[in-house]
Amino acid sequence: MKSKNKVFKILTGLIVCAEAISAHGACLGDKAATKSLKVYIVPQLTATQIYTRWSPVLERVGKETKQCFELIVPTTIPQFEMDLLEGKPDFAYMNPYHATMKWRKNQYIPLVASSNPIFGILVIPKDSKFNNLKELSGGRIAFPAPNAFAASLLIRATLAKDGVPFEPVYVKTHSNVYRSVIRGDVVAGGGIQSTLIAEPDELKAELRTLVETKRYTSHPFSANARVPEQLRKNVQNAFLAMDQTSEGSELLKGAQLAKPMAVSYKINYQPLEALHLDKFVVKSAE
C-alpha cells in the first residue's frame, strides 16, 4: 500500500509541474559577459527537471568559454519547434530528426551528442495482458509530441509498418507519457530509455517495455549558424572537456549528454533522411 501511495503522489504531482513552469532568466556562466546567449532545451522532461539538470552544465560551459547563457525551456515540443523556426535559440538541445528538418532561414549546426545511442521504447503497464504490437490495434497510445524523434516518429513508423491502427494522444512530455500509461488513460506510450531511467524507481516498477526501435545517434546540442565559428568550437570543446572529470561526467549524464562526442550533420544526422519519416511529421511548425 505504501508503494502505491508513492506512485499516486508521483502521478498527481509531477504532471502538474510539467504544465506550469518554463524556467529561464538567470545568467549561467560568466556574469561579466557583455550579452547573454539563449539556450533552448527540447522539453522531454518537466521544466523543473530540465532546469535542475542543465543549469550546472551551462554554468560550467559558460565560465569555460566566458559566455553568459540564458536557459529557456519551452512548455511543449511544438512550441520548441516554433522557436527553432523563428530562430530564437543561439544554441539548442534538439532531437535527432529536428536536426534534419528545414527551419526556413535558420540553420542549426550539431556540435556534441551523447555517445550512447538513442532508441524508442513502447511501454505498457507491468501487468498488461499485451505481448505484441498487433494486440494494441485500435487502442489509444500516448506520445510526448508528434515530432519527437524516437518516442513518437520511430514508434509511429513501426506501428504503421506492422499495420497496427491506433489513436495517438499527445501529452507534451515523456514524463506525462509514462504517467498516462500507469493511470490507464492509454494502452501504451512512446518514450526513450534515458527519460524512463530518469523517473523514480516506484514509477519504473509499474511499467514494462513491449518494443524497442533501432539505435541512432542521440540528441545534438546545436548552434544557430549565426553563432561565430570559433565560439561554436569553444563550446564544443568545453562540453568534451567536462567529461574528463568525474563531477563533470555526472553533470553531463544528468543532462542526457553522457560520454559526449563531437558530431556533424553529414556523418551523424544526414543518414536519418533515408528513414523517410516526413509522412509522420506534423508540419504545424514549418
C-alpha positions as CSV (number, residue, x, y, z in Angstrom):
1,M,0.0,0.0,0.0
2,K,2.9,2.4,0.9
3,S,4.4,1.8,-2.6
4,K,1.1,2.5,-4.3
5,N,0.7,5.8,-2.4
6,K,4.2,6.8,-3.6
7,V,3.2,6.1,-7.2
8,F,0.0,8.1,-6.7
9,K,1.9,11.1,-5.5
10,I,4.3,10.9,-8.4
11,L,1.4,10.7,-10.9
12,T,-0.5,13.6,-9.4
13,G,2.5,15.8,-8.6
14,L,4.9,15.9,-11.4
15,I,2.3,16.0,-14.2
16,V,1.1,19.4,-12.9
17,C,4.7,20.7,-12.7
18,A,5.2,19.9,-16.4
19,E,2.3,22.2,-17.3
20,A,3.2,25.1,-15.1
21,I,6.8,26.0,-15.4
22,S,9.1,27.5,-18.1
23,A,12.4,28.1,-16.4
24,H,14.6,30.9,-17.7
25,G,16.2,34.2,-17.0
26,A,19.3,33.7,-14.9
27,C,22.8,34.2,-16.3
28,L,24.6,30.9,-16.3
29,G,28.4,31.2,-16.7
30,D,30.4,34.4,-16.9
31,K,28.4,37.2,-15.3
32,A,30.8,39.8,-16.8
33,A,29.9,38.8,-20.4
34,T,28.5,41.7,-22.4
35,K,25.5,39.8,-23.7
36,S,23.6,36.6,-23.0
37,L,23.1,33.7,-25.4
38,K,19.8,31.9,-25.4
39,V,19.9,28.1,-24.9
40,Y,16.7,26.3,-25.6
41,I,16.2,22.7,-24.4
42,V,13.6,20.4,-26.0
43,P,11.1,19.6,-23.2
44,Q,11.2,15.9,-22.9
45,L,11.0,16.1,-19.1
46,T,9.4,18.7,-16.9
47,A,10.8,22.2,-16.9
48,T,11.9,21.8,-13.3
49,Q,13.8,18.6,-14.0
50,I,15.4,20.2,-17.1
51,Y,16.5,23.3,-15.3
52,T,17.9,21.3,-12.4
53,R,19.9,19.1,-14.8
54,W,21.1,21.7,-17.3
55,S,21.8,24.8,-15.3
56,P,25.0,23.5,-13.7
57,V,26.2,22.2,-17.1
58,L,25.7,25.6,-18.7
59,E,27.2,27.3,-15.7
60,R,30.5,25.4,-16.2
61,V,30.5,25.7,-20.0
62,G,29.7,29.4,-19.7
63,K,32.6,30.0,-17.3
64,E,35.0,28.0,-19.5
65,T,34.0,29.9,-22.7
66,K,33.5,33.3,-20.9
67,Q,29.9,33.4,-22.1
68,C,26.6,34.1,-20.3
69,F,23.8,31.6,-21.1
70,E,20.1,32.1,-20.6
71,L,18.4,28.7,-20.2
72,I,14.9,28.6,-21.7
73,V,12.6,25.6,-21.5
74,P,9.5,25.9,-23.8
75,T,6.3,24.5,-22.4
76,T,5.8,22.0,-25.2
77,I,7.8,20.3,-28.0
78,P,5.6,22.1,-30.7
79,Q,6.4,25.4,-29.0
80,F,10.1,24.5,-29.1
81,E,9.8,23.8,-32.8
82,M,8.2,27.2,-33.4
83,D,11.1,28.8,-31.5
84,L,13.5,27.0,-33.9
85,L,11.5,28.2,-36.8
86,E,11.7,31.8,-35.6
87,G,15.5,31.4,-35.0
88,K,15.2,32.4,-31.3
89,P,17.9,30.0,-29.9
90,D,21.6,30.7,-30.2
91,F,22.1,27.1,-29.0
92,A,19.5,24.3,-28.7
93,Y,19.4,20.8,-27.5
94,M,17.1,19.1,-30.1
95,N,16.0,15.7,-31.1
96,P,17.9,14.0,-34.0
97,Y,15.1,14.5,-36.5
98,H,14.9,18.2,-35.6
99,A,18.5,18.3,-37.0
100,T,17.3,17.2,-40.4
101,M,14.2,19.5,-40.6
102,K,14.4,22.8,-42.5
103,W,13.6,25.8,-40.4
104,R,13.3,28.4,-43.2
105,K,16.3,30.8,-43.0
106,N,17.6,29.3,-39.7
107,Q,20.2,26.6,-39.8
108,Y,21.4,24.7,-36.7
109,I,24.8,23.1,-36.6
110,P,25.2,19.9,-34.5
111,L,28.2,20.2,-32.0
112,V,28.0,17.4,-29.5
113,A,25.8,14.4,-28.6
114,S,25.9,11.6,-26.2
115,S,27.9,8.6,-27.5
116,N,25.1,6.4,-26.1
117,P,22.7,5.8,-29.0
118,I,19.0,6.8,-28.8
119,F,16.2,4.4,-29.4
120,G,12.4,4.5,-28.9
121,I,10.6,2.3,-26.5
122,L,6.9,1.5,-26.3
123,V,5.9,0.9,-22.7
124,I,2.8,-0.7,-21.2
125,P,1.6,-1.4,-17.6
126,K,3.7,-4.1,-16.0
127,D,0.5,-6.3,-15.6
128,S,-0.8,-5.7,-19.1
129,K,-2.1,-8.7,-21.0
130,F,-0.4,-7.5,-24.2
131,N,2.6,-9.2,-25.6
132,N,3.0,-7.9,-29.2
133,L,2.1,-4.8,-31.2
134,K,-0.8,-6.4,-33.0
135,E,-2.7,-6.6,-29.7
136,L,-2.6,-2.8,-29.4
137,S,-4.8,-2.5,-32.5
138,G,-7.4,0.2,-32.1
139,G,-6.1,1.4,-28.8
140,R,-5.1,4.9,-27.6
141,I,-1.3,5.3,-27.5
142,A,0.4,8.3,-25.8
143,F,3.3,10.2,-27.3
144,P,5.1,13.4,-26.0
145,A,4.5,15.2,-29.3
146,P,4.0,14.4,-33.0
147,N,7.7,15.2,-34.0
148,A,9.5,13.7,-31.0
149,F,12.0,11.5,-32.9
150,A,12.4,8.2,-31.1
151,A,9.5,8.4,-28.7
152,S,7.0,9.3,-31.5
153,L,8.2,9.3,-35.1
154,L,10.1,6.0,-34.9
155,I,7.3,4.3,-32.8
156,R,4.5,5.5,-35.1
157,A,6.5,4.4,-38.2
158,T,7.0,1.0,-36.5
159,L,3.2,0.7,-35.8
160,A,2.4,1.7,-39.4
161,K,4.9,-0.8,-40.8
162,D,3.2,-3.6,-38.8
163,G,-0.3,-2.4,-39.9
164,V,-1.5,-1.5,-36.4
165,P,-4.2,1.2,-36.3
166,F,-4.2,3.3,-33.2
167,E,-5.4,6.7,-31.8
168,P,-2.5,8.9,-31.0
169,V,-2.7,11.1,-27.8
170,Y,-0.1,13.8,-27.4
171,V,0.6,14.7,-23.8
172,K,3.5,17.2,-24.1
173,T,6.4,15.4,-22.2
174,H,7.9,12.0,-21.7
175,S,7.1,12.2,-18.0
176,N,3.4,12.6,-18.9
177,V,3.5,9.6,-21.2
178,Y,4.7,7.3,-18.5
179,R,2.1,8.6,-16.1
180,S,-0.7,8.3,-18.6
181,V,0.2,4.6,-19.2
182,I,0.2,3.8,-15.4
183,R,-3.1,5.6,-14.9
184,G,-4.7,3.6,-17.6
185,D,-5.6,6.6,-19.8
186,V,-3.9,4.8,-22.7
187,V,-2.9,1.2,-23.5
188,A,0.7,2.1,-24.2
189,G,3.1,5.0,-24.6
190,G,6.2,6.0,-26.5
191,G,9.4,7.2,-24.8
192,I,13.1,6.7,-24.8
193,Q,15.3,4.7,-22.5
194,S,17.1,7.7,-20.9
195,T,14.0,9.5,-19.9
196,L,12.5,6.3,-18.4
197,I,15.7,5.8,-16.4
198,A,15.4,9.3,-15.1
199,E,12.0,8.5,-13.5
200,P,11.6,7.4,-9.8
201,D,12.0,3.7,-9.1
202,E,8.4,3.4,-7.9
203,L,7.2,4.6,-11.3
204,K,9.6,2.4,-13.4
205,A,8.4,-0.6,-11.4
206,E,4.9,-0.1,-12.8
207,L,5.9,-0.3,-16.4
208,R,7.5,-2.8,-18.9
209,T,8.8,-2.3,-22.4
210,L,6.9,-4.0,-25.2
211,V,9.1,-2.9,-28.1
212,E,12.4,-1.2,-28.8
213,T,13.3,0.5,-32.1
214,K,16.7,0.5,-33.9
215,R,19.5,2.7,-32.4
216,Y,20.6,6.1,-33.8
217,T,22.9,9.0,-32.8
218,S,21.3,10.8,-29.9
219,H,20.1,14.4,-29.4
220,P,22.6,17.0,-30.6
221,F,23.5,20.2,-28.7
222,S,23.5,22.5,-31.7
223,A,24.4,26.1,-32.5
224,N,22.5,28.6,-34.7
225,A,24.6,29.2,-37.8
226,R,24.8,32.9,-36.8
227,V,27.0,32.0,-33.8
228,P,30.6,32.6,-34.8
229,E,32.6,29.5,-35.8
230,Q,35.2,30.0,-33.1
231,L,32.6,30.3,-30.4
232,R,30.9,27.1,-31.7
233,K,34.3,25.3,-31.4
234,N,34.9,26.7,-27.9
235,V,31.5,25.5,-26.7
236,Q,32.1,22.1,-28.3
237,N,35.5,21.7,-26.7
238,A,34.1,22.8,-23.3
239,F,31.5,20.0,-23.3
240,L,34.1,17.5,-24.3
241,A,36.5,18.7,-21.6
242,M,33.7,18.4,-18.9
243,D,33.7,14.7,-19.4
244,Q,37.3,14.4,-18.2
245,T,36.4,14.9,-14.6
246,S,34.1,12.6,-12.5
247,E,32.0,15.6,-11.4
248,G,31.6,16.9,-14.9
249,S,30.8,13.5,-16.2
250,E,28.0,13.1,-13.7
251,L,26.5,16.5,-14.7
252,L,26.6,15.6,-18.4
253,K,24.9,12.3,-17.6
254,G,22.1,14.2,-15.9
255,A,21.6,16.4,-19.0
256,Q,21.4,13.3,-21.2
257,L,24.9,14.1,-22.7
258,A,26.7,11.1,-21.1
259,K,30.1,10.4,-22.8
260,P,29.8,13.4,-25.2
261,M,31.3,13.1,-28.7
262,A,31.8,15.7,-31.4
263,V,29.1,15.2,-34.2
264,S,28.4,16.6,-37.6
265,Y,25.3,16.8,-39.7
266,K,26.8,14.8,-42.7
267,I,28.1,11.9,-40.6
268,N,25.6,11.6,-37.8
269,Y,22.2,13.1,-38.9
270,Q,22.0,13.2,-42.7
271,P,21.6,9.4,-42.8
272,L,18.2,9.9,-41.0
273,E,16.9,11.4,-44.2
274,A,16.8,7.9,-45.6
275,L,14.2,6.8,-43.0
276,H,11.6,8.9,-44.9
277,L,9.8,9.9,-41.7
278,D,8.4,13.0,-43.4
279,K,5.0,11.5,-43.7
280,F,4.8,11.2,-39.9
281,V,6.0,14.7,-39.3
282,V,3.3,17.2,-38.3
283,K,4.3,20.4,-40.1
284,S,2.5,22.9,-38.0
285,A,5.9,24.4,-37.0
286,E,7.0,25.0,-40.6
